[in-house]
Each structure stands twice: as structure tokens, then as C-alpha cells.
Amino acid sequence: MKSNWKSLAIIALLSSFVTLAAYNFLGFNKQDVIFNESSPTPSVTGRLAALTGPQGAPGDFTYAAEATTPAVVHIKTTITRTVRQQQIPDIFRDFFGDEFGRGGNGGAPQRQRGQASGSGVIISQDGYIVTNNHVVQGADEVEVILTDKRSFKAKVIGTDPLTDLAVIQVNAKNLPSITLGDSDALKLGEWVLAVGYPLDLESTVTAGIVSAKSRRIGILDQNIDKNDSKPDSPVEAFIQTDAAINPGNSGGALVNLRGELVGINSAIASATGYYSGYGFAVPVSLVKKVSADLVKYGNVQRGYLGIMPVELNSLRAQELGSKIGRGIYISEVVEGGASAAAGLKKGDVIVKMEGQNVDSDAQMREIIGRRRPGDVIAMTVNRNGDMRDFRVELRNRNGGRDIIKKSETISASNSSASLGSLGADFEELTATDAKRLGVDGGVRVKRIREGKMAETDIEEGFIIVKANGKVVRSVKDLQTALNTTKEGEGLMLIGMYPNSSRMYYYAVPV
């Protein structure tokens, strides 16, 4: 089966459906939410239906459909990108001059605006909406359209690429909000509905069953921060369903027959990019915690066990000399970490966490992903054939127990208002990229928005190696150069494009 899965193209729905024909590219109210520091999820008062509420007869989906469709919205995003025209080989320019092949516009890069669409789920009456990170990532404008045709401009409250979740908010009150269910209680074979706006259609409901739980498909590995010396791992423990999910369903609701949210639809497995029987949703147990963190802190509070885990099977157990063939084998315990402090050792096998049997790395990461630094995880460990119980107090990435606010973790590329005023996002070259390009370092123009950069011919992907005559190896170096630029003067940038050996010079007005 694993080889068959590898042959499938695992496709995120990426805002899902591009509608620009000319160019295809792709509330929690504070008084309504009680955030309990000892609990991983918020308590939402006065609006959630009882979990024992009405439920349709088996095979009757009408109640769930009627209860949930008003709370699932259509999200339309506008993305502006720079298109670099095809480069003419140098040999032709040598014969015919630099203007050869440029056309009437002189070869200037073109700014293109594209539109894409996805779905979202209203989780509070005052306008907070959960969707996928990839639905709103990089969007210049976000529009939310309700089932009653009302339209609102939305602001992005926070995003988390490692769970593919995001929270946005519209300025509205008394909106229809969904009931949050319990994904842990889902059973294989249970009926579920997928609600969303596939293929840019109106609100659509499809039915299927829960095919699997805690499924890892590796689709979020692309979101790992390659510039981080200690990058966090994605949390993938998807609910797999055969309810029809297509491009545009991203961010929509997966609900049970009581009309309770059990997941946020995120991805499909398909060789064509369209539904072929496999859909994946982020479980609501994780959605609750991540959305609460984004609303309250602006970023996700992650707890760390401080181990190097290995998912066991019979072959790995034999290789590692483990006496049992199921569970999470601890191949290394981080010195000074949470597990070391609790007394766990290399060679221990985690078999239970929070009373649940743990068979997969994905399941373990989901359980931890619901907790914050300072929370205690109860676990049962097999040590040389003996079962032992431990209580592990999770740590933050700095080894402490405190909450880390967004202001403490914000990257250098976003930390400066002055760089932000240039209207672009920047990222530092990795050592591998720098070596391949033959430079000591540099800063890549990751995305150009409206601003000073957009007034120049600089294109996305441009790598800055000098600014105002000073070598640029980091975003901090670029910021320093900008700080030395006098009012009325331009910021002189020198750099290259990844597929060209030429050096380019640009003056950015400041």
C-alpha cells in the first residue's frame, strides 16, 4: 500500500480554483471566549449546541446540511505577482543588441493580479473564521461571501503553515456560527459531510464516511522553515474521508450527522488534481487549539517533548533491539529537555499518551500539538518489558515553560517597519543555495506587494548581494543599509537572478 500512496500526487488545494483567465496562478469575541491557561482549548460560552443534540437517522443528511451550510463561507483572494518575461539567450543579444525580443514594453516585468477561491468556517458570531493557511497565504485582499450573499473584507489574524490553518476576521455581528465537535470520538465508517465551495460553485454538500484517522501524507513538509537551525515539524494527523472534496473545498467544514464540526478540509490525493476518492481534513481537536492560540497570542504555542522519536514496526523493532513492535521508540533524549527532566531514557517505547494507545508518529504529534508549554502529558512507557507511567511537563522551544508571544518570535524579515515599507517580503539564502550560486550569502526578494519595490523593475526571486555598496548576507544587513539611506536618496541594490550569471543594479526610492 505504501508504494501505491507514493504514486499518488498529494495535492493541497492552494486557494483551490483560479478564476483569472488571462493569467493562472495560482470572531472570537474576547468576552465570548474564556481562555484557560491550563486547558489547550478555549471554552466558548453561550453559542455551542449540546453534543447530544438532534441527529438525523442513518443516511439522512438533511439536518446536518441545514445546520452547517449558513456557517460555511466562500473566500475569494486577490494576489498580485510579478511576471518575468522570457529571457533571450546572450548569443542573440550579442548579434542583435539588448533590445532584441523585448517588444514594445522594453522587457519590463509585468504586475499581474490573479484571483483564487476557497472556503472557511465561522467559529464565532462576531466574525472569526477558520480556514486553511494556503487559502489566504500571500493574499493582498481577502473577501468573505456568506450564503445570504453578503460580502465582507477580511483581515488575517494569524496563520500556521505547520498545521495549514489560519484565522481571519470580518467586521460583523450575530453571524451564524458552527458547533465544534469532538474528532477523537469519530469512528471509522461513520458518516460525514463535506461543506464548501468547490470549483467556484455555490455552497455544496457531499457525503462520505471516515476512511481513516491520524493519516500523515507529507504534504506539509514543504512548509518547514529551511532557514531555521531548529525547524519545527509539521503536525499531520488528517482525517481521511471519501466525501467528495475538490479544489475550492479548502478551508471548508467536515461535519458529522449532528452538524458538528469535526475537521477542516485541506487536501486531496489525486493523479489529476480533482476528486478521486481520497480527501483529508485537519481534526477539530487541533483546530480548536491552533485557532485559540492565533486569536490570543498571534502565533501557535508549541510544546516540546525533547526526544528523537522512531515509529516502530516489526522490522524497525528488530533493528533497534526493541522488545515490542508497536509504539514510539525514543532513539535520543535531548539533554535538559522535558523528557529528560521526567526521567525518560533512550530505548524507552512510548505506548500510551493521555490514555490513548499510540501507534504512529502522526498521532503522537497531534496529541502534543493540542498542548502548550507548561502542560503536563501523562504517558505509559515500556522499558525493557516493564510498563512505567510518567508525567512530562512540556517545554517551549527555548527550554522554558513560558508562553512565547509573537513579538518574541517574529522573524527579522518582518521585524522592521522600514523594510516593510519597501513593499516586499525577504528571506535569507540557505547555505546550500549560496554555494550553488557562488556567493557568500544574500537576501532573496520572496514576494513583491504594493510599495516602493513595485515601482522598480525588480522581480520576485531577485537575490540581493549588495546594498549601498555594502555586502548583504542577511536581512539584518539589508536593514542596516536601509537605515543609512538619506531621505530623498535611493537604496542601490546589486544582485542576480537564480538562472542568470549577470549582475543587475536597481535603485529603490526611499
Residue pairs with C-beta under 8 A, 6 or more apart in sequence:
5 217
5 269
7 271
8 269
8 270
8 271
8 278
9 269
9 270
9 271
9 273
10 217
10 218
10 219
10 267
10 269
11 219
11 267
11 268
11 269
11 270
11 273
12 132
12 134
12 164
12 219
12 250
12 266
12 267
13 118
13 132
13 134
13 135
13 245
13 246
13 247
13 248
13 249
13 250
13 265
13 266
13 267
13 268
14 26
14 116
14 134
14 247
14 250
15 26
15 77
15 79
15 116
15 117
15 118
15 134
15 135
15 136
15 137
15 139
15 250
16 116
16 117
16 118
16 135
16 198
16 246
16 247
16 248
16 249
16 250
17 116
17 117
17 118
17 198
17 199
17 200
17 247
17 248
18 24
18 25
18 26
18 114
18 115
18 116
19 115
19 116
19 117
19 200
20 112
20 113
20 114
20 115
22 112
23 83
23 112
23 114
24 114
25 79
25 81
25 112
25 114
26 79
26 114
26 116
27 124
27 125
27 126
27 127
27 128
27 169
27 170
27 172
27 175
28 42
28 44
28 123
28 124
28 126
28 128
28 291
28 292
28 295
29 124
29 125
29 126
32 44
32 45
32 46
32 47
32 124
32 125
32 126
33 42
33 43
33 44
33 45
33 124
33 292
33 295
34 42
34 43
34 44
34 45
35 42
35 292
35 296
36 42
36 43
37 372
37 374
38 375
40 288
40 289
40 292
40 370
40 371
40 372
40 375
41 285
41 288
41 289
41 292
41 370
42 288
42 292
42 295
42 296
44 123
44 124
44 180
47 124
47 125
47 177
48 179
48 180
49 179
49 259
49 260
51 179
51 181
51 182
51 258
51 260
53 179
53 258
53 259
54 63
54 258
55 63
55 257
55 258
56 62
56 63
56 64
56 257
58 191
58 257
59 191
60 257
61 191
61 193
61 205
61 207
61 257
63 257
63 258
63 259
64 193
64 255
64 256
64 257
64 258
64 259
65 193
65 195
65 205
66 259
67 179
67 259
68 178
68 193
68 195
68 253
68 255
68 259
68 261
69 147
69 195
69 203
69 205
70 146
70 147
70 148
70 176
71 121
71 122
71 175
71 176
71 177
71 178
71 253
72 119
72 120
72 121
72 122
72 147
72 178
72 195
72 196
72 197
72 203
72 252
72 253
73 119
73 120
73 121
73 122
73 129
73 144
73 145
73 146
73 147
74 117
74 119
74 120
74 144
74 145
74 146
74 197
74 203
75 117
75 118
75 119
75 120
75 129
75 131
75 135
75 136
75 142
75 143
75 144
75 145
75 154
75 168
75 197
75 251
76 115
76 116
76 117
76 142
76 143
76 145
77 115
77 116
77 117
77 118
77 135
77 136
77 139
77 140
77 141
77 142
77 143
78 113
78 114
78 115
78 139
78 140
78 141
78 143
79 113
79 114
79 115
79 116
79 138
79 139
79 140
80 111
80 112
80 113
80 114
80 140
80 448
80 449
80 450
81 111
81 112
81 114
81 447
81 448
81 460
82 109
82 110
82 111
82 112
82 448
82 454
82 458
82 459
82 460
83 109
83 110
83 111
83 112
84 109
84 459
84 460
84 461
84 497
85 102
85 107
85 109
85 110
87 499
87 500
88 100
88 101
88 102
92 100
92 101
93 100
99 106
101 107
108 457
109 457
109 458
109 459
111 454
116 135
117 197
117 200
117 248
118 131
118 132
118 135
118 136
118 196
118 197
118 248
118 249
118 250
118 251
118 252
119 131
119 135
119 195
119 196
119 197
119 248
119 249
119 250
119 251
119 252
119 253
119 265
120 129
120 130
120 131
120 135
120 144
120 168
120 251
120 252
121 129
121 130
121 131
121 178
121 251
121 252
121 253
121 261
121 264
122 128
122 129
122 175
122 176
122 177
122 178
123 129
123 130
123 177
123 178
123 180
123 261
123 291
124 175
124 177
125 173
125 174
125 175
125 176
125 177
126 172
126 173
126 175
127 152
127 169
127 170
127 171
127 172
127 173
127 175
128 157
128 167
128 168
128 169
128 291
128 295
129 144
129 154
129 167
129 168
129 169
129 170
130 165
130 166
130 167
130 251
130 264
130 287
130 291
131 165
131 166
131 167
131 168
131 250
131 251
131 264
132 164
132 165
132 166
132 250
132 251
132 264
132 266
133 159
133 160
133 161
133 163
133 164
133 165
133 166
133 223
134 164
134 250
135 166
135 250
135 251
136 142
136 156
136 159
136 166
136 168
137 159
137 161
137 166
138 447
139 156
140 449
140 450
141 153
142 153
142 154
142 155
142 156
142 168
143 151
143 152
143 153
143 154
144 151
144 152
144 153
144 154
144 168
144 170
145 151
146 152
146 175
147 203
150 172
152 170
152 171
152 172
153 170
154 168
154 169
154 170
155 168
155 169
156 166
156 167
156 168
157 166
157 167
157 168
157 169
157 294
157 295
157 298
158 166
158 167
158 293
158 294
158 295
158 298
158 299
158 406
159 165
159 166
159 167
159 294
160 166
160 290
160 294
160 299
160 300
161 220
161 223
161 234
162 220
162 223
162 224
162 232
162 233
162 234
162 235
162 300
163 220
163 234
163 235
163 282
163 286
163 290
163 300
163 369
164 220
164 223
164 266
164 267
164 282
165 264
165 282
165 286
165 287
165 290
165 291
165 294
166 251
166 294
167 291
167 294
167 295
178 253
178 255
178 259
178 260
178 261
179 258
179 259
179 260
179 261
180 260
180 261
180 284
180 287
180 288
181 255
181 256
181 258
181 260
181 261
181 262
181 284
182 260
182 262
182 284
182 285
183 213
183 239
183 262
183 263
183 283
183 284
183 285
183 286
184 283
184 285
186 192
186 210
186 213
186 239
186 256
186 262
186 283
187 210
188 209
188 210
188 211
188 212
188 213
189 209
189 210
190 209
190 210
190 256
191 207
191 208
191 209
191 256
191 257
192 207
192 208
192 209
192 210
192 239
192 241
192 243
192 254
192 255
192 256
192 257
192 262
192 263
193 205
193 206
193 207
193 208
193 243
193 253
193 254
193 255
193 256
193 257
194 205
194 206
194 207
194 208
194 241
194 243
194 244
194 245
194 249
194 252
194 253
194 254
194 265
194 279
194 281
195 203
195 204
195 205
195 252
195 253
195 254
195 255
196 203
196 204
196 245
196 248
196 249
196 250
196 251
196 252
196 253
196 265
197 203
197 204
197 248
197 249
197 252
198 204
198 244
198 245
198 246
198 247
198 248
198 249
199 246
199 247
199 248
200 248
201 248
206 243
206 244
206 245
207 243
208 241
208 242
208 243
208 244
208 279
209 241
209 242
209 243
210 239
210 240
210 241
211 240
211 241
211 242
211 278
212 239
212 240
213 237
213 239
213 240
213 283
214 237
214 238
214 360
214 362
214 363
214 366
215 236
215 237
215 238
215 239
215 240
215 280
215 362
216 236
216 237
216 238
216 360
216 361
216 362
217 236
217 238
217 267
217 269
217 280
218 236
219 236
219 267
219 280
220 234
220 235
220 236
221 234
223 234
224 231
224 232
224 233
224 234
225 231
225 232
226 430
227 427
227 428
227 430
230 397
232 302
232 397
233 365
235 286
235 365
235 366
235 369
236 362
236 365
237 283
237 286
237 362
237 363
237 365
237 366
237 369
238 263
238 266
238 267
238 280
238 281
238 282
238 283
239 254
239 262
239 263
239 280
239 281
239 282
239 283
240 278
240 279
240 280
241 254
241 279
241 280
241 281
242 277
242 278
242 279
243 254
243 279
244 275
244 279
245 265
245 268
245 275
245 279
246 268
246 274
246 275
247 273
247 274
249 265
249 279
250 265
250 266
250 267
251 264
251 265
251 266
252 264
252 265
253 261
253 263
253 264
253 265
254 261
254 262
254 263
254 264
254 265
254 281
255 261
255 262
256 262
261 284
261 287
262 281
262 283
262 284
263 281
263 282
263 283
263 284
263 287
264 281
264 282
264 284
264 287
265 279
265 280
265 281
266 280
266 281
266 282
267 279
267 280
268 274
268 275
268 276
268 278
268 279
268 280
269 276
269 278
269 279
269 280
270 276
270 278
283 366
285 366
285 370
286 366
286 369
286 370
288 370
289 369
289 370
289 371
290 300
290 369
293 299
293 300
293 301
293 372
294 300
297 403
297 405
297 406
298 405
298 406
298 407
299 404
299 405
299 406
299 409
301 372
301 373
301 396
301 403
301 404
302 369
302 372
302 373
302 396
302 397
303 338
303 368
303 371
303 372
303 373
303 374
303 375
303 377
303 394
303 395
303 396
304 337
304 338
304 368
304 373
304 394
304 395
304 396
304 397
305 337
305 338
305 339
305 368
305 377
305 392
305 394
306 333
306 334
306 336
306 337
306 338
306 339
306 340
306 395
307 330
307 331
307 332
307 333
307 334
307 337
307 339
307 344
308 330
308 331
308 332
308 333
308 334
309 328
309 329
309 330
309 331
309 350
309 361
309 364
310 316
310 320
310 328
310 329
310 330
310 331
311 328
311 329
311 359
311 360
311 361
312 320
312 322
312 324
312 325
312 326
312 327
312 328
312 329
312 349
313 325
313 326
314 325
316 322
316 329
317 323
317 324
317 325
317 329
320 329
320 331
322 329
322 347
322 349
323 382
323 384
323 385
324 349
324 351
324 382
326 351
326 359
327 349
327 350
327 351
327 358
327 359
327 382
328 349
328 350
328 358
328 361
328 364
329 347
329 348
329 349
330 339
330 344
330 345
330 346
330 347
330 348
330 349
330 350
331 346
332 346
333 339
333 340
333 344
333 345
333 346
334 340
336 399
337 395
337 399
338 392
338 393
338 394
338 395
339 392
341 392
341 393
342 390
342 391
342 392
342 393
343 390
344 381
344 390
344 392
345 383
347 383
347 384
348 381
348 382
348 383
349 381
349 382
349 383
350 358
350 364
350 379
350 380
350 381
351 357
351 358
351 380
351 381
351 382
351 387
352 358
352 379
352 380
353 364
353 367
353 368
353 377
353 378
353 379
353 380
354 367
354 377
354 378
354 379
355 378
356 363
356 367
358 364
358 367
367 377
368 377
368 394
371 377
371 394
372 394
372 403
373 394
373 395
373 396
373 400
373 401
373 402
373 403
373 404
374 393
374 394
374 401
374 402
374 403
375 393
375 394
376 391
376 392
376 393
376 394
377 391
377 392
377 393
377 394
378 389
378 390
378 391
379 389
379 390
379 391
379 392
380 387
380 388
380 389
380 390
381 387
381 388
381 389
381 390
382 388
393 401
394 401
395 401
396 402
396 403
396 404
397 404
398 404
411 475
412 474
412 475
412 476
412 479
413 419
413 425
413 426
413 427
413 428
413 446
413 475
414 420
414 425
416 479
418 479
418 482
418 483
419 426
419 475
419 478
419 479
419 482
421 451
421 452
422 451
422 452
422 453
422 482
422 491
422 508
423 448
423 449
423 450
423 451
423 452
423 453
423 454
424 445
424 446
424 447
424 448
424 449
424 451
424 453
425 445
425 446
425 447
425 449
426 443
426 444
426 445
426 446
426 464
426 475
426 478
427 443
427 444
427 446
427 475
428 441
428 442
428 443
428 444
428 473
428 474
428 475
429 437
429 439
429 441
429 442
429 443
429 444
429 463
434 440
434 441
434 442
437 463
437 496
437 498
439 463
439 465
439 496
440 471
440 473
441 465
441 472
441 473
441 474
442 463
442 464
442 465
442 472
442 473
442 495
443 463
443 464
443 472
443 473
443 474
443 475
443 477
443 478
444 461
444 462
444 463
444 464
445 453
445 458
445 459
445 460
445 461
445 462
445 463
445 464
446 460
447 460
448 454
448 458
448 459
448 460
452 508
452 509
452 510
453 508
455 508
455 509
456 506
456 507
456 508
456 509
457 506
458 493
458 506
458 508
459 497
461 497
461 498
462 493
462 495
462 496
462 497
462 504
462 506
463 495
463 496
463 497
463 498
464 472
464 478
464 493
464 494
464 495
465 471
465 472
465 494
465 495
465 496
466 472
466 493
466 494
466 495
467 477
467 478
467 481
467 482
467 491
467 492
467 493
467 494
468 481
468 484
468 485
468 491
468 492
469 492
470 477
470 480
470 481
471 477
472 478
472 481
481 491
482 491
482 510
485 491
485 510
487 510
488 510
489 510
490 507
490 508
490 509
490 510
491 507
491 508
491 510
492 505
492 506
492 507
492 508
493 505
493 506
493 507
493 508
494 503
494 504
494 505
495 503
495 504
496 502
496 503
496 504
497 504
